[in-house]
C-alpha cells in the first residue's frame, strides 16, 4: 500500500504522463515507499530457490530499479554484483541506499544502460530481474532475452519469479485488466508513451521466447510464498539456463 510519505496523487499523475524513463526518474526518491518495490518475501523466496543452483561468482540485476534485488544477489554471489537500469534517478536512489546498507558481501557496481542493449561481455553466471517485464512490449521480449543470454557465461542462469495469475472471479483480475486498458488508451492518446502493462507476460509465450533465445528451462515452485487453496504455488521461479558447463549442477529439464 501507499504510505503518507510516498508519492502524492499529483506526483503519480505527472509520472504517468511522462515517458517511462523520465517517469521513473521522478518517482525514484519515493519509489521504495510504494507497492511497486519487490516485496521482501518474494526476494527471500527467490534466494531460497536459487541458492542450491550455485555456487555463483558474479551476478547481474537487469532493470534493477532502486536495488531491491541486489541484496539477494549479494547473498548468493561470491565475487561481484552489478545492477543495470535505464533510469538515472533510480540508479542514484539505489546507490544512496547502498551507502547505508550492510557492506558484507561482494562489491556492487551500478550501470546506466538499456536492457535491450546490455554493455557487458559474457562474464556473469547469474542474472535476475524483478517486476520489470511489464515495461517491455511482447515484441521486445526476444531481444530482451537474447541480451540476457549474451551476458551469461556458458552454464549461466537467468532467473525471475512469476506469480500465479489471478482467477477471473477475483477483484485483482479485473483491476489489472482495467489498468492495462487505461494504459492502452493513455498511450494511444498521449506522447511520450509510458509503457507499463500487467497482462502482457503469459508464461507459455515467455517460455517460447526464452527457448528462441537459446535457453533451456525449468520451473521451481517458490515454496516460501506458500500455496493457493487449489494447491498451486503462489509463485514459480523461471530458471533459464545457457548451454555449456559451469554455474553449479545442471537442473534443466
C-alpha positions in Angstrom: 0.0 0.0 0.0 1.0 3.6 -0.4 2.2 5.4 2.7 1.8 9.1 3.7 5.5 9.5 3.0 5.1 8.1 -0.5 4.2 9.9 -3.8 1.1 12.1 -3.9 -1.6 11.5 -6.4 -0.4 14.6 -8.3 3.1 13.2 -8.4 1.9 9.8 -9.7 -0.2 11.6 -12.4 2.9 13.6 -13.5 4.9 10.4 -13.7 2.2 8.6 -15.7 2.1 11.4 -18.2 5.9 11.3 -18.7 8.0 8.9 -20.7 8.8 5.6 -19.0 12.4 6.7 -18.3 11.6 10.2 -17.0 8.6 8.9 -15.0 10.9 6.7 -13.0 13.5 9.5 -12.6 10.7 11.5 -11.0 9.4 8.6 -8.8 12.8 7.4 -7.7 13.2 9.3 -4.4 9.9 7.8 -3.2 9.8 4.6 -5.1 10.7 2.4 -2.1 7.6 3.8 -0.3 5.3 2.5 -2.9 3.8 -1.0 -3.5 5.9 -1.2 -6.7 9.1 -2.2 -4.9 9.5 -6.0 -4.9 8.4 -7.3 -1.5 10.9 -8.8 0.8 9.1 -12.2 1.0 9.5 -12.6 -2.8 13.2 -11.8 -2.6 13.7 -14.2 0.2 11.8 -17.0 -1.6 13.9 -16.5 -4.8 17.1 -16.6 -2.7 16.0 -19.8 -1.1 15.3 -21.4 -4.5 18.4 -20.0 -6.2 21.0 -20.9 -3.6 21.1 -24.7 -4.3 21.7 -24.0 -8.0 25.1 -22.3 -7.3 27.7 -21.5 -6.4 27.7 -18.3 -8.3 30.6 -15.9 -8.9 29.1 -12.8 -10.5 25.5 -11.7 -10.6 23.6 -9.1 -12.6 20.2 -7.5 -11.8 18.6 -6.4 -15.1 16.3 -3.4 -14.6 17.5 -3.1 -11.0 15.5 0.0 -10.1 16.4 1.1 -6.6 18.2 -2.1 -6.0 15.7 -4.4 -4.2 17.3 -7.5 -5.9 20.9 -6.5 -5.2 20.8 -7.7 -1.6 19.5 -11.1 -2.8 22.3 -11.4 -5.3 24.9 -10.5 -2.7 23.7 -13.4 -0.6 24.3 -16.0 -3.4 27.2 -14.5 -5.4 30.8 -14.6 -4.1 32.8 -12.0 -6.0 30.8 -9.2 -7.6 27.3 -7.9 -8.4 26.1 -5.3 -10.8 22.8 -3.5 -11.3 21.7 -2.1 -14.6 18.8 0.3 -15.3 18.0 3.0 -17.8 16.8 5.5 -15.2 19.5 7.7 -13.8 17.2 8.6 -10.9 16.5 5.0 -9.9 20.3 4.2 -10.0 21.1 7.3 -7.9 18.5 6.1 -5.3 19.9 2.6 -5.4 23.5 3.9 -4.8 22.4 6.1 -2.0 20.5 3.3 -0.3 23.6 1.1 -0.8 25.7 3.5 1.2 23.7 2.8 4.4 23.4 -0.9 3.8 25.4 -3.7 5.3 28.7 -3.8 3.5 29.2 -7.5 3.9 29.2 -9.5 0.6 30.7 -8.7 -2.8 31.0 -5.2 -4.1 28.3 -3.6 -6.2 28.6 -1.6 -9.4 25.7 0.5 -10.9 25.5 0.8 -14.7 23.1 3.0 -16.7 22.0 1.2 -19.8 19.0 -0.1 -21.7 18.2 -3.8 -21.0 17.8 -4.2 -24.8 21.4 -3.3 -25.4 23.4 -4.5 -22.4 27.0 -3.2 -22.3 28.6 -6.4 -20.9 30.7 -9.3 -22.1 29.5 -12.8 -21.0 31.0 -12.5 -17.5 28.0 -13.3 -15.3 26.9 -16.7 -14.1 23.6 -15.5 -12.7 21.2 -12.8 -14.0 17.9 -11.8 -12.3 15.1 -9.5 -12.9 12.2 -8.4 -10.7 9.0 -6.7 -11.7 10.3 -5.1 -14.8 8.9 -7.1 -17.7 5.7 -5.0 -17.9 7.9 -2.2 -19.3 8.6 -4.2 -22.4 6.1 -4.9 -25.2 5.7 -8.5 -26.2 7.5 -7.9 -29.5 10.6 -6.8 -27.5 10.8 -9.9 -25.3 13.0 -11.9 -27.8 15.6 -9.1 -27.9 15.4 -8.7 -24.1 16.0 -12.4 -23.5 18.7 -12.5 -26.2 20.6 -9.8 -24.3 20.3 -11.7 -21.0 21.7 -14.7 -22.8 24.6 -12.7 -24.2 25.9 -11.6 -20.8 26.0 -15.1 -19.3 28.9 -17.4 -19.2 28.3 -20.9 -20.5 26.1 -22.7 -18.0 24.9 -19.4 -16.5 21.3 -18.9 -15.4 18.7 -16.1 -16.0 16.1 -16.4 -13.3 12.9 -14.4 -12.4 9.7 -15.0 -10.4 6.3 -15.3 -12.0 3.2 -15.1 -9.8 0.2 -17.3 -10.3 -2.3 -15.3 -12.4 -5.5 -14.2 -10.6 -8.7 -16.0 -11.4 -11.4 -14.1 -13.5 -13.7 -14.2 -10.5 -11.2 -12.2 -8.3 -11.2 -8.4 -8.0 -7.4 -8.4 -8.8 -8.1 -9.9 -12.2 -10.4 -7.0 -13.1 -8.2 -4.4 -11.5 -5.2 -5.4 -13.6 -7.4 -5.7 -16.7 -8.7 -2.2 -16.1 -5.2 -0.8 -15.5 -3.9 -2.2 -18.8 -6.9 -0.9 -20.7 -6.4 2.5 -19.2 -2.7 2.5 -20.2 -3.5 1.5 -23.7 -5.9 4.4 -24.0 -3.3 6.7 -22.5 -0.6 5.6 -24.9 -2.9 5.9 -27.9 -3.7 9.5 -27.0 -0.6 10.9 -25.3 3.1 11.1 -26.2 5.6 10.2 -24.9 4.4 6.7 -24.1 4.6 5.2 -20.6 5.0 1.5 -21.1 3.6 -0.4 -18.1 1.3 -3.4 -18.5 0.4 -6.3 -16.2 -1.2 -8.7 -18.7 1.4 -9.0 -21.4 3.6 -11.7 -19.9 1.8 -15.1 -20.3 4.1 -17.9 -19.1 3.7 -20.1 -22.1 4.7 -17.4 -24.5 7.6 -16.3 -22.2 9.0 -19.8 -22.2 8.8 -20.0 -26.0 10.7 -16.7 -26.3 13.3 -18.0 -23.9 13.8 -21.1 -26.0 14.2 -18.9 -29.1 16.9 -17.0 -27.2 18.8 -20.3 -26.7 17.9 -21.2 -23.1 16.7 -24.4 -21.6 14.2 -24.0 -18.8 12.8 -25.4 -15.6 10.2 -24.0 -13.2 10.7 -24.2 -9.5 7.9 -23.6 -7.0 8.6 -20.7 -4.7 7.6 -22.6 -1.6 8.4 -19.6 0.6 5.4 -17.8 -0.8 3.0 -20.7 0.1 0.3 -22.2 -2.0 -3.2 -21.2 -3.2 -6.3 -23.0 -1.9 -6.3 -25.2 -5.1 -2.7 -26.3 -4.1 -1.0 -24.3 -6.9 2.2 -22.4 -5.8 1.6 -18.7 -5.4 4.7 -18.2 -7.5 7.3 -20.1 -9.5 10.9 -19.3 -10.4 11.7 -19.5 -14.1 15.2 -20.8 -14.4 16.6 -20.3 -17.9 20.0 -21.9 -18.4 22.5 -21.1 -21.1 24.1 -24.2 -22.6 27.6 -25.1 -21.5 29.5 -26.0 -18.4 29.7 -24.1 -15.1 27.4 -22.4 -12.7 26.7 -25.3 -10.5 24.8 -28.5 -11.2 22.6 -28.8 -14.2 18.9 -28.9 -13.1 17.4 -28.2 -16.5 14.7 -30.4 -18.0 
